């Protein structure tokens, strides 16, 4: 996609965020902050799932050692999530955090914000300012009456200005709402008003079913218009599902060129094989295929190869059998029970 919004670029450990770099997928540990073995184990699973950047809550001093443990265990950039106590941000930075997530408004006076900015500047650590509809300043709420998109923009820009006054500019902004239209509009307004990279998300999106729908609607709408440099699909679910969903969204939008893409038909009365089961098997097997290819699973030989002629490889079902094809050209017929394995052989040969 060549319409990415022009903005600054920041380094989060070995991962860069900005228009000249791939949109990154983030998630957050949901293990107890003091249970370091559980946090490390989950971080390793998230890294294996394809997570690009990992955030961890640091609610108190006793949770700070988690940062160093994560840095030792995985190669992912680690973001320390800080609220209220600026000293925790200082300790997390010293412990090796690659990014600090704060809301400058809840960590105290300007000298405390400056202390965090100075510590991060010293170590080349960016700061993400997190604004959501439930954390707006009273004066901003008084101006707009309720958490409008304009109110969220103003809050984000105000907090950025606090860091700017401390001569700090390695900033990432997030402006989240649980209301999708408000979230989309808030990011559009903020994107037009500054040149900081943006972290996209729908906050409190819900359980896996509705959370996926709301997140993909909001995040996808913005990414299609070139807005957004890093994303998190927030779900009341296992964080691994957030990573899978984020990667799937980017692949569906054509923003990840390192994964196989599956296309499959919705089935109809002509379908004579277990297309749903076969498509599910192929989808699972493709998770480990790191090739920029399109794979088709179609339900009928009559239309399958033609409708999916742009696919690099695919299968189309018949009664108890399937044809394999490349770029719309049939290459051979195989029994239904071996169709998935034969398709995977063709994929491996590409």
C-alpha positions in Angstrom: 0.0 0.0 0.0 1.6 3.2 -1.2 -0.7 5.8 0.6 0.8 5.6 4.1 0.6 8.8 6.0 3.9 10.7 6.2 5.1 10.9 9.8 8.1 10.6 12.0 9.8 7.2 12.5 10.8 5.9 15.9 12.8 2.8 17.0 11.3 0.4 19.5 14.3 -1.8 20.2 15.1 -3.4 16.9 11.7 -2.6 15.4 11.0 0.7 13.7 7.6 2.3 13.6 6.8 4.6 10.7 5.6 4.9 7.1 8.7 3.3 5.6 8.4 0.2 7.8 5.8 -2.6 8.0 2.8 -2.1 10.2 3.6 -4.0 13.4 1.3 -6.1 15.5 1.3 -5.7 19.3 -0.2 -7.6 22.2 0.0 -7.4 26.0 0.7 -9.9 28.7 -2.4 -10.8 30.8 -0.5 -13.0 33.4 -0.2 -11.5 36.9 2.5 -8.8 36.8 4.4 -10.4 39.7 4.4 -14.0 38.2 7.6 -13.7 36.2 7.7 -17.4 35.1 4.1 -17.2 33.8 4.9 -13.9 32.0 8.0 -15.2 30.4 6.2 -18.4 29.2 3.4 -16.3 27.7 5.9 -13.9 26.1 7.5 -16.9 24.4 4.2 -18.1 23.0 3.4 -14.7 21.7 6.8 -14.4 20.0 6.2 -17.8 18.4 2.7 -16.6 17.2 4.3 -13.7 15.4 3.9 -10.8 17.8 6.1 -7.8 16.8 6.0 -5.7 20.0 4.9 -6.8 23.5 3.5 -4.7 26.3 3.6 -5.6 30.0 1.9 -3.8 32.9 4.2 -2.5 35.7 1.8 -1.6 38.5 4.3 -1.3 41.3 8.0 -1.6 42.1 7.8 -5.4 42.7 6.7 -5.8 39.0 9.8 -4.0 37.6 12.0 -7.2 37.5 9.5 -8.6 34.9 11.0 -6.2 32.3 14.5 -7.6 32.6 13.2 -11.2 32.6 11.3 -10.6 29.4 14.3 -9.0 27.8 16.4 -12.0 28.6 13.7 -14.5 27.4 12.6 -13.1 24.1 13.9 -10.9 21.3 10.7 -8.9 21.1 10.8 -5.2 22.0 9.2 -4.7 25.4 6.9 -1.9 26.3 6.4 -1.0 30.0 2.9 0.2 30.8 3.0 2.8 33.5 0.2 4.7 35.4 0.4 7.2 38.2 3.9 6.7 39.6 6.6 8.3 37.4 9.3 6.5 39.4 8.1 3.2 37.9 8.8 4.6 34.4 12.3 5.6 35.5 12.9 2.1 36.9 11.4 0.4 33.9 13.7 2.4 31.6 16.7 1.5 33.7 15.6 -2.2 33.5 15.8 -2.2 29.7 12.3 -1.4 28.5 12.3 -0.5 24.8 9.3 1.8 25.1 7.4 3.4 27.9 3.6 3.8 27.7 2.3 6.7 29.9 -0.5 9.2 30.2 1.4 12.4 31.2 -1.7 13.7 32.9 -1.7 11.0 35.6 1.9 10.9 36.6 2.1 14.3 38.2 3.7 17.7 37.8 5.8 18.9 34.9 9.1 18.1 36.6 8.1 14.4 36.9 7.2 14.3 33.2 10.5 15.9 32.4 12.3 13.3 34.5 10.7 10.5 32.5 11.5 12.3 29.2 15.1 12.8 30.3 15.5 9.1 31.3 14.0 8.0 28.0 16.1 10.4 25.9 19.3 9.2 27.6 18.5 5.6 26.5 16.8 6.3 23.1 13.5 5.0 24.4 10.3 6.3 22.8 7.2 7.2 24.8 3.7 6.2 23.8 1.0 8.5 25.0 -2.2 6.6 25.6 -5.4 8.5 25.5 -8.9 6.9 25.7 -12.4 8.1 26.0 -12.4 7.4 29.8 -9.3 9.4 30.6 -10.0 12.9 29.3 -9.2 16.0 31.2 -12.1 17.8 33.0 -11.5 21.0 31.1 -11.6 19.2 27.7 -14.8 17.3 28.7 -16.3 20.6 29.8 -15.5 22.1 26.4 -17.1 19.3 24.3 -19.7 17.9 26.8 -18.7 14.2 26.3 -15.8 12.2 24.9 -16.0 13.3 21.2 -13.4 12.6 18.6 -12.3 16.2 18.8 -11.9 16.0 22.6 -9.7 12.9 22.3 -7.6 14.7 19.6 -7.2 17.7 21.9 -6.1 15.5 24.8 -3.5 13.6 22.7 -2.0 16.8 21.4 -2.0 18.4 24.8 -0.1 15.5 26.3 2.3 15.5 23.3 2.9 19.2 24.0 3.9 18.4 27.6 6.7 16.1 26.3 7.6 18.6 23.6 8.2 21.2 26.3 10.6 18.8 27.9 12.4 18.7 24.5 11.2 15.1 23.8 9.9 14.1 20.4 10.2 10.3 20.1 6.5 10.0 20.6 3.8 7.5 19.5 0.2 8.4 20.0 -2.8 6.2 20.6 -6.4 7.6 20.8 -8.7 4.7 21.6 -12.4 4.5 22.1 -14.8 1.6 22.4 -17.1 3.3 19.9 -15.8 2.5 16.4 -17.0 5.7 14.6 -15.6 7.9 17.4 -12.3 6.0 17.3 -11.9 6.3 13.5 -12.7 10.0 13.5 -10.4 10.7 16.5 -7.5 9.1 14.6 -8.3 10.9 11.4 -8.3 14.2 13.2 -5.1 13.5 15.1 -3.4 12.2 11.9 -4.1 15.5 10.3 -2.9 17.6 13.2 0.5 16.1 13.9 3.4 14.1 12.4 3.7 11.5 15.2 3.3 7.7 14.4 0.0 6.3 15.5 -0.8 3.1 17.4 -4.3 1.9 16.4 -6.8 0.1 18.6 -10.4 -0.1 19.7 -10.3 -0.2 23.5 -12.6 -2.5 25.4 -13.7 -4.0 22.1 -15.2 -7.1 23.8 -15.0 -10.8 23.6 -13.4 -12.6 20.7 -16.4 -12.5 18.4 -17.4 -8.8 18.7 -14.0 -7.7 19.5 -12.7 -9.0 16.2 -15.5 -7.4 14.3 -15.2 -4.0 16.0 -11.4 -3.9 15.8 -11.2 -5.0 12.2 -13.8 -2.4 11.2 -12.1 0.5 12.9 -8.4 -0.5 12.4 -9.0 -1.7 8.9 -10.8 1.5 7.9 -7.9 3.6 9.0 -5.2 1.3 7.5 -7.0 1.4 4.1 -6.6 5.2 4.1 -2.9 5.0 5.1 -3.4 5.9 8.7 -1.6 3.7 11.4 1.8 2.4 12.0 1.3 -0.3 14.7 -1.9 -2.0 15.8 -3.3 -4.1 18.6 -6.6 -6.0 18.3 -7.7 -5.9 22.0 -9.8 -9.0 22.9 -11.2 -10.4 26.1 -9.4 -13.6 25.1 -5.9 -15.2 25.0 -3.4 -12.7 23.8 -2.2 -15.2 21.2 -5.6 -14.7 19.5 -4.9 -11.0 19.3 -1.7 -11.6 17.5 -3.3 -14.1 15.1 -6.1 -11.6 14.4 -3.7 -8.7 13.8 -1.6 -10.7 11.4 -4.7 -11.9 9.6 -6.0 -8.4 9.3 -2.8 -7.1 7.8 -2.6 -10.1 5.4 -6.2 -9.5 4.4 -5.4 -5.8 3.6 -2.3 -6.7 1.6 0.0 -5.2 4.2 2.0 -8.3 5.1 4.0 -9.9 2.2 5.5 -12.7 4.4 2.5 -14.9 4.8 0.4 -17.2 2.6 -3.1 -15.9 1.8 -6.1 -18.2 1.7 -9.1 -17.6 -0.5 -12.1 -20.0 -0.3 -15.6 -20.0 -1.5 -18.7 -19.9 0.8 -20.0 -23.3 -0.5 -23.4 -23.9 -2.3 -25.6 -26.7 -3.4 -23.0 -27.8 -5.9 -20.4 -28.6 -3.3 -19.8 -32.3 -3.1 -16.8 -32.5 -0.7 -16.2 -31.5 2.9 -15.1 -28.0 1.8 -15.5 -26.4 5.3 -13.3 -29.1 6.9 -10.7 -29.0 4.1 -10.5 -25.2 4.2 -10.1 -25.2 7.9 -7.2 -27.7 7.7 -5.5 -25.7 5.0 -5.9 -22.5 7.0 -4.2 -24.1 10.0 -1.4 -25.5 7.9 -0.7 -22.2 6.2 0.1 -20.6 9.5 3.6 -21.9 9.2 4.0 -21.0 5.5 6.2 -17.9 5.1 5.7 -17.3 1.4 3.9 -14.4 -0.3 1.5 -16.7 -2.2 -2.3 -17.1 -2.6 -3.8 -20.5 -2.0 -7.4 -21.3 -3.1 -9.8 -23.8 -1.7 -12.9 -24.0 -3.9 -16.0 -26.1 -3.7 -16.7 -27.0 -7.3 -14.7 -28.1 -10.3 -17.0 -26.2 -12.7 -16.2 -22.7 -11.3 -13.3 -23.2 -9.0 -10.2 -22.9 -11.1 -11.7 -20.1 -13.1 -12.8 -18.0 -10.2 -9.5 -18.5 -8.5 -7.3 -18.2 -11.5 -5.1 -15.6 -9.8 -4.2 -18.0 -7.0 -0.7 -19.5 -7.2 -2.1 -22.9 -6.3 -5.4 -24.3 -5.2 -7.8 -27.2 -5.2 -11.4 -27.5 -6.3 -13.7 -30.2 -5.1 -15.8 -32.8 -7.0 -17.6 -35.9 -5.8 -15.1 -37.7 -3.6 -12.2 -36.0 -5.4 -10.5 -32.7 -6.0 -8.5 -31.2 -8.8 -5.3 -29.3 -8.1 -4.5 -26.2 -10.2 -1.9 -23.5 -10.6 -2.9 -20.1 -11.9 -6.2 -21.5 -13.1 -4.7 -24.5 -15.0 -5.6 -28.0 -13.7 -2.5 -30.1 -13.0 -4.0 -33.3 -11.6 -6.9 -35.0 -9.8 -6.5 -36.5 -6.3 -8.8 -38.3 -3.9 -10.7 -36.1 -1.4 -9.0 -37.8 1.6 -5.5 -36.8 0.4 -6.4 -33.4 -1.1 -4.9 -31.4 1.7 -1.6 -33.3 1.8 -1.3 -33.1 -2.0 -2.0 -29.3 -1.9 0.6 -28.8 0.7 3.1 -30.7 -1.5 2.4 -28.2 -4.3 2.8 -25.3 -1.9 6.2 -26.7 -0.7 7.4 -26.9 -4.3 6.6 -23.2 -5.0 
